[in-house]
């Protein structure tokens, strides 16, 4: 891939890791960044992989869903209670803890599907030749996880 660009988003989110033996098993939050990296073999007519604004528009709803949300394993005994109280702001992770690795994978899969479904759409000006390379999610200033296929 000769060309690569990235767009970074900032989100505030909470989670708890029910399988963790330490303090992470308690509810806590993070100021996270989500870095979306896309590639293309060639540049478009404007000499870009794609417009950064187009990338932001394409992934905005997905990123917004994770912002100010609480991610929780559906096996957690408090999942139903919290989901009832807070609705869709409690993100369900079916029988898996929402670790940073899992968040990176889920965000990657959602963005990848969105890009494929909307390629070359007039309202989604990202050409089909642009591919999602990876998603990097930071948990702290010094810790991050990536997912790619």
C-alpha positions in Angstrom: 0.0 0.0 0.0 1.8 3.1 -1.1 -0.6 5.6 0.6 -2.0 5.6 4.1 -4.0 8.3 6.0 -5.4 8.3 9.6 -8.1 10.2 11.4 -8.1 10.4 15.2 -11.2 10.7 17.3 -11.5 11.3 21.0 -14.2 9.6 23.1 -15.0 9.3 26.8 -16.2 5.9 27.7 -16.5 3.5 30.7 -16.4 -0.2 31.2 -15.7 -2.9 33.7 -13.9 -6.2 33.1 -15.8 -8.9 34.9 -13.1 -11.5 34.3 -10.3 -9.3 35.6 -8.8 -10.2 39.0 -7.8 -6.6 39.9 -9.2 -3.1 40.0 -10.4 -3.2 36.4 -13.3 -5.4 37.5 -14.9 -2.2 39.0 -16.6 0.4 36.9 -14.1 3.0 35.5 -13.7 5.2 32.6 -11.1 6.3 30.0 -10.4 9.2 27.8 -9.8 7.2 24.7 -8.6 8.0 21.2 -9.7 5.9 18.2 -7.4 6.1 15.2 -8.9 5.0 11.9 -6.2 4.2 9.3 -7.2 3.7 5.6 -5.1 2.9 2.6 -5.2 3.1 -1.2 -2.9 2.1 -4.0 -3.5 5.3 -5.9 -4.7 8.9 -5.2 -8.0 10.2 -6.3 -8.6 13.1 -8.7 -7.9 15.6 -5.9 -4.5 13.8 -5.2 -5.8 12.4 -1.9 -6.5 8.9 -0.6 -9.8 10.5 0.4 -10.9 13.7 2.0 -10.5 13.7 5.8 -14.0 15.2 6.2 -15.4 12.3 4.1 -13.7 9.8 6.5 -15.0 11.7 9.5 -18.6 11.7 8.1 -18.4 8.0 7.2 -17.4 6.9 10.7 -19.0 9.6 12.8 -22.1 7.7 13.8 -20.1 4.7 14.9 -17.7 6.8 16.9 -20.6 8.7 18.5 -22.2 5.4 19.7 -19.1 4.7 21.8 -18.7 8.2 23.2 -20.1 8.7 26.7 -21.2 5.1 26.7 -20.6 2.2 29.2 -19.4 -1.1 27.7 -20.4 -4.2 29.5 -20.3 -8.0 29.2 -23.8 -9.4 28.8 -22.9 -12.1 31.3 -22.4 -9.5 34.0 -25.1 -9.8 36.7 -25.8 -6.1 36.5 -26.1 -5.9 32.7 -29.9 -6.0 32.5 -30.4 -3.5 35.3 -28.0 -1.0 33.7 -29.4 -1.6 30.2 -32.9 -1.0 31.5 -31.8 2.2 33.3 -29.6 3.7 30.6 -30.7 2.1 27.4 -28.4 2.1 24.4 -25.7 4.0 26.3 -24.9 0.6 27.8 -23.1 -1.2 25.0 -23.7 -5.0 25.0 -20.7 -7.3 24.5 -22.1 -10.8 24.2 -20.3 -13.0 26.8 -17.0 -11.1 26.4 -15.4 -8.4 28.4 -15.1 -5.1 26.6 -11.3 -4.8 26.8 -9.5 -2.3 24.6 -8.6 -5.2 22.3 -12.2 -6.1 21.9 -13.2 -2.5 21.4 -10.6 -2.1 18.6 -12.0 -5.2 16.9 -15.6 -4.2 17.2 -15.0 -0.7 15.9 -12.9 -2.1 13.0 -15.7 -4.5 12.0 -18.4 -1.8 12.2 -16.3 0.7 10.2 -15.3 -1.9 7.6 -18.9 -2.9 7.0 -19.9 0.8 6.8 -17.2 1.5 4.2 -18.0 -1.5 2.1 -21.8 -0.9 2.2 -21.4 2.7 1.2 -18.5 2.7 -1.3 -18.9 5.1 -4.1 -22.2 6.3 -2.7 -22.9 10.0 -3.5 -23.5 10.8 0.2 -20.4 8.8 1.2 -17.6 10.0 -1.0 -15.0 7.4 -0.2 -14.0 5.4 -3.3 -14.2 1.6 -3.3 -10.4 1.4 -3.7 -9.9 2.9 -0.2 -9.5 0.1 2.4 -9.7 0.1 6.1 -6.2 -1.0 7.3 -6.6 -1.0 11.0 -8.1 0.7 14.1 -6.1 1.7 17.1 -7.8 2.4 20.4 -5.9 4.0 23.3 -6.8 3.3 26.8 -4.3 5.5 28.5 -1.5 7.8 27.4 0.9 4.8 27.2 -1.4 1.9 26.3 -3.3 1.0 23.2 -4.6 -2.0 21.2 -5.0 -2.4 17.4 -7.1 -4.6 15.2 -6.7 -5.3 11.5 -7.5 -8.1 9.0 
